[in-house]
Amino acid sequence: MTTASPARDFLLPRLSALVDAAVAQGFARDVAVAVLIDLVTSPGFDTAAPDPTDDSAPHPIWNRDADSVVLVDNMIAQGPTAPDARDEADFVKPIGWATPS
């Protein structure tokens, strides 16, 4: 965006007056500017932020609910095993630092 534009010329004195009014009310200048930046970049003002639903048509793979199957590397994710279940960790011999190999 250019620095010399009619919109900038229109908004700059108004924003400066708004910041000056906030300072007169006891707010620090950097706090007032930070709040203005936060407000202007919020979804209510920032129309440049893409809407995630606008990028593509709805698809059942992307729209999940609580009962959807979770896939990790195209495999169904398994929950934790029971504490008394045997798995490959039961057959691994732990080796400590002081234990000879």
Number of C-alpha atoms within 10 A of each C-alpha: 5 5 8 8 9 8 9 12 11 10 11 11 11 11 13 12 12 15 20 16 14 16 15 11 9 10 13 14 15 11 13 18 16 12 12 15 11 12 13 13 14 12 13 8 11 11 11 8 10 10 9 7 8 8 8 7 7 10 8 8 7 8 8 11 8 6 6 10 11 12 10 9 6 7 9 10 11 9 6 6 9 7 6 6 7 10 9 6 8 8 8 8 7 7 9 8 6 6 7 6 6
